[in-house]
Amino acid sequence: METLPSALKAAFAEKISSSVEHPADLVKYIPDALASYIPKSLLVFENEKPNIQDLNQKTWTPEQAAMFFNDVIKTEPDFSRLSQSVLQGFTCTAANGMNVESSRQLAKAMKQKNVKLGEDELRCLATMVTLKGIPKDLDSYPKDLLLFLSPSDYAATGSCWQYFSNIGKANLDVLQRESSQRKQLLLEALACLKIPDTQVNEENAEVLGRLVCDLSEEYIRSSGGVLLKQLNRCESFLPEQEEAIRTVISSGNTKYGPPSAWSASTLNELSGLIPVFGHSILQKIPKDVLTLWLKNFAHDSSLSREELASITEELLPSRHKRAAECPPDLKITQEVLEDDMMPIYYTPEQLRVCLKNVSLADHLSLILSYPFTVQQLAVLKRHLDETYPDGYPESLLPRLGPLTAFITPEDISKWKINSAETLAALLQNQPSDADAAVMINRYVCLGNRLTTPVLNAIGTRYLCLLNATELNAIDTNSLKTAALDPSACSQTTKDILYNKAKRALSDQHNSRAYYLLIKPYLGGAPGIDLKALSKDRVNMDIETFTKLRKDSLLESIKFSMM
């Protein structure tokens, strides 16, 4: 079942869920490959005692685990026995009644199991473990937790140098890049390491770790190639940082030497920076080095297909001669179709003529994983158009992958999108909002219903595209088992979905999990409902609070004063 498409897994999970009455039985009998597809509303145990062993043996999403986390920590006193998947369900609401000692044991268990939490959860956990003072064994706690403490808090454990050495290994992206807290961490780190100007030495670069990703372009230029090792691990850069990196590398004054002297191993050592290189640097690297790296190292790199395509672009001739016929040595055979180096063998024009009389249907998913350039992908799309002038067969639609970027509304109008699996596969390719809206509309216009699998396929990203007619057509029971978040949608959408969600979750209204289930929809809640929640003393995070309707918030305050 692990190899099945996501929409089909969701459909299987829905069938199994509908035939089991109790969550404990559902957890016990559902295959692990389908566990993450169980609707979170069906994982509320209430008075039923969860079986910890069964829960530990399954893989859950954080949202699912949050449903039963409170029940679990009351059932299992030894948190180290809980799996990583279960522990990631920690929320402030679920752990509201924990004492300081229990919260500290929980935090230590999370470090042992390498549990990743979000900003709100980490901030809450940091507050809980420090309620009776700063623990002296902070090194026993998750490094990410230190992001919400300060060097002075760490004084009992060690120096500020040790504190920032740990911070450098933490997941800095838990904090938003432009947040004042993240900027303050960098300033304090520079002060601690006594870096008076913009030049960072190798030892300090090691201590800063991921904080290097936030250094301005002046630091990158002044420090030469010293920062490249750390920069190579960064997720993203500002434009001015990218320009500084290119300047440093192009100078050749680094331990790696000029790009023209690089080997495939050198390129592999700096592979995380390939998206930053651009044509200006890639063109200086010998083509045989690029080819060797693409052949031997690309598979193990973290680069996307699109990023790898930038290397293919460098290996093809800059001018593409129009070809009348396919050269004999470039004939596309079964062996060629199964070769992931195929893109570097053909210019777009050669690919066009050599594809004649070649069927791509059986190999489409495979070849679309290769690093074809934009021009080559356009040729593949045109070949499919010529093969299927009346529209692609539905069996082909889930396999379009990167070709989705070339699809037009006219193409979509010819398609038969009749299954949730097909729509899910199309939307998984992240088409533009305009194209996604046309795909969803096409599905609905063909007489298909917005069931739970379809709503999950539409997801939070495209939910806001649904018009009022489509929203009102959503079945209440489907909404109960769907995983949606309309907080970024229009107020009309929020209002419609809140009323539907409230009806769908009416049977859970008195349960401890009700707030977690209704939380995504609270942006459409009226004041009287917010007042009712306040009586339940829910622990609302600031992000949810800021998305509430202002008129509803004022109304709830008025109710409180009456």
HELIX and SHEET records of a PDB file:
HELIX    1   1 SER A    6  SER A   18  1                                  13    
HELIX    2   2 PRO A   23  TYR A   29  1                                   7    
HELIX    3   3 ASP A   32  ALA A   35  1                                   4    
HELIX    4   4 LYS A   40  LEU A   42  5                                   3    
HELIX    5   5 ILE A   52  ASN A   56  1                                   5    
HELIX    6   6 PRO A   62  THR A   75  1                                  14    
HELIX    7   7 PHE A   79  ARG A   81  5                                   3    
HELIX    8   8 GLN A   84  LEU A   87  1                                   4    
HELIX    9   9 VAL A  100  GLN A  112  1                                  13    
HELIX   10  10 GLU A  119  VAL A  129  1                                  11    
HELIX   11  11 LEU A  138  SER A  140  5                                   3    
HELIX   12  12 LYS A  143  PHE A  148  5                                   6    
HELIX   13  13 ASP A  153  ALA A  156  5                                   4    
HELIX   14  14 CYS A  160  ILE A  167  1                                   8    
HELIX   15  15 LEU A  172  VAL A  174  5                                   3    
HELIX   16  16 SER A  180  CYS A  192  1                                  13    
HELIX   17  17 GLU A  202  LEU A  208  1                                   7    
HELIX   18  18 GLY A  209  ASP A  214  5                                   6    
HELIX   19  19 GLU A  217  SER A  222  1                                   6    
HELIX   20  20 GLY A  224  LEU A  227  5                                   4    
HELIX   21  21 LEU A  228  LEU A  231  1                                   4    
HELIX   22  22 PRO A  239  SER A  251  1                                  13    
HELIX   23  23 PRO A  259  ALA A  261  5                                   3    
HELIX   24  24 ALA A  264  GLU A  269  1                                   6    
HELIX   25  25 SER A  271  LEU A  273  5                                   3    
HELIX   26  26 ILE A  274  LEU A  282  1                                   9    
HELIX   27  27 LYS A  287  ASN A  296  1                                  10    
HELIX   28  28 ALA A  298  ASP A  300  5                                   3    
HELIX   29  29 ARG A  305  LEU A  315  1                                  11    
HELIX   30  30 PRO A  328  LEU A  330  5                                   3    
HELIX   31  31 GLN A  334  LEU A  337  1                                   4    
HELIX   32  32 MET A  342  TYR A  345  5                                   4    
HELIX   33  33 PRO A  348  CYS A  354  1                                   7    
HELIX   34  34 LEU A  364  ILE A  367  1                                   4    
HELIX   35  35 VAL A  374  THR A  387  1                                  14    
HELIX   36  36 LEU A  397  ARG A  399  5                                   3    
HELIX   37  37 GLY A  401  PHE A  406  5                                   6    
HELIX   38  38 PRO A  409  ILE A  412  1                                   4    
HELIX   39  39 ALA A  420  GLN A  428  1                                   9    
HELIX   40  40 ASP A  433  CYS A  445  1                                  13    
HELIX   41  41 THR A  452  LEU A  463  1                                  12    
HELIX   42  42 ALA A  468  ASN A  472  1                                   5    
HELIX   43  43 THR A  476  LYS A  480  1                                   5    
HELIX   44  44 GLN A  491  ALA A  504  1                                  14    
HELIX   45  45 SER A  506  GLN A  508  5                                   3    
HELIX   46  46 TYR A  514  ILE A  518  1                                   5    
HELIX   47  47 LYS A  519  GLY A  524  5                                   6    
HELIX   48  48 GLY A  527  LYS A  535  1                                   9    
HELIX   49  49 ILE A  542  THR A  546  1                                   5    
HELIX   50  50 LYS A  550  MET A  561  1                                  12    
END                                                                             
